[in-house]
Amino acid sequence: MTMAPRPRLIGAAFSAAVALLTINSGTRHHHTPQDPKPTTTPPSSALEQHLTQLRKDLASDPAGVAATLRKIDLTNAVETERLQWLRIARDAAVRTGDGEWLVALGKEKDPFSEVFLYRVLLAGGHLAEGDVAAAKAELAKIDHLEEVNERDRRRYHALQARIAQLEGNREAEVEALDAIVSELERWPGKTCQGCHDDPKQKGVPPLLPVLDTWFANRLVKHYAEDPKRSERVAAARKTVAEAPKDDGARIRLALWEIADGNRAAAEAAVTTIEWILLPDRKGGKPRMMTVYP
């Protein structure tokens, strides 16, 4: 899967690149005689704690926070700390009326930009009210999709798929659904598990019902109507045979197998993917999961 390019950040404090926002949800095992259970939440860094306090201080002393932020050395900061600094700095620039600093900060890329978020949500609102043209116009304003976080990017593709379904545009719907499926193999990563992990089983990706999601069902419907379905199934099987460790290829094969009426073969195709929900497979349930739109 092609990863999004990492935009360059200006200034000495932002000499490193910013990519997709990740949440540190990794598991650290710490055993002591007094604490036999593993600690599953890593401690916050000193810089993160400092920035958290600055966020609180911003309400009463924006000028002081702005001055402090300018002095912070981010050379060794991790990505989430740089983004935390950026967001606080932008608010500080607005509250202190520092237009020059605000313009400079505006050139930085935040994958969780509220502009992306609200454009997607506004498009969803227009769609819910039946104004498809307005929804399409709002989505068209997002012209750098590779810079958007996975959550809003999936929402974008989901809206495009629903719009295409309403308009009877099979090609556009398949393209949008395919984009969602392409994101599935990211599930075990921090960007997904930071929000969807099972608190009772930290470090173990909860089971995702991949084969029974709304987008999988829609894609299977189109696959089943493909006049070259048999050839597609054969090609998908060949791809998996040549790259058995490619989870994305296995998921696609499974969907083709379902479209071809072979659910058992579909489940067999993804049985090596431990985080996919299958009959009789036990595991955690994802949290914060909703169907959108």
C-alpha positions, 0 to 999 in steps of 0.5 A: 500500500502506498503511504502518504508523502510526508510534508516538509515543516519549516523552521528549526523546530520543525526540521523533521517531516510530518506524516500521519498522526499516530497515537502511542498505544504500544504495550510495555511490559513492566514486572515487579514483585509488587506489580505482577500485571503488565503496564499497558499504557506508556508514560507521557513524555516530559515534553508532552506533559509540558505542552499539556500544561501550556494548553491549560495556561493558554486560557489565562496567559496566551502571551506567556504561552506564546513566548514559551512555545517559541523557546521549545526545542523540538529537535528530538520531539516525536511526531505527536509532540510536534503536532501538539506544539503546532496546534497550541502555537496556532491558538496562541498566535490567534489569541495574541494577534500575531499575524506573521507567526500565524501565517508561518504556522499556517504553512505547516501540515496537520493531518487532523486539520479541522478544515478537512474534518469539517469539510467532510462533515459538512458534505455529510450534512448536505448529503443527509439533507438530500443536497447531493450537489452541495455534498459533491462540491464540498468534497471537491475542495479537498484536493490533497487527500494524501495529507488527510488522516485515515479517519477523515480519508475513510469518511471521504471515500464513504461519502463518495461511495454513497453519492455514487450509489445514489447516482447509479454510478457503478464505476465511481462507487467501486472506485470509492469502495476499493479505496476503503478496502485498501485501508483495511490492512492498516487495522493493526497499526497505531493509527487505527488502534489508537482509537479502536483498540479493546481496553481489556486487551491492549496490544492485541488488535480486536476482531474486525468483521471485514467480510460483513461490513457495508462497504464489503457487501456493496463491493461484493454486489458489484463483483457478482455482476462483473461479466468477467467474475470467473477470471477475476476470481482466478486472478485473485487466487493467483495473486495470493498464491504468489504473495501469500503474506499480502493481507490486502490481496487475501481480503480482495480474494475473499470478497471475490470468493463471496461474489462467486458464491463461495463463502467457505473459500472466502473465510479460508482465504483470510484465516491467516489474518488474525484480526479478521472476525470469522466464525468461532474465532474469539477476540476483542470487540473494536470500540468507537465503531460506527457506520458512516454515513 
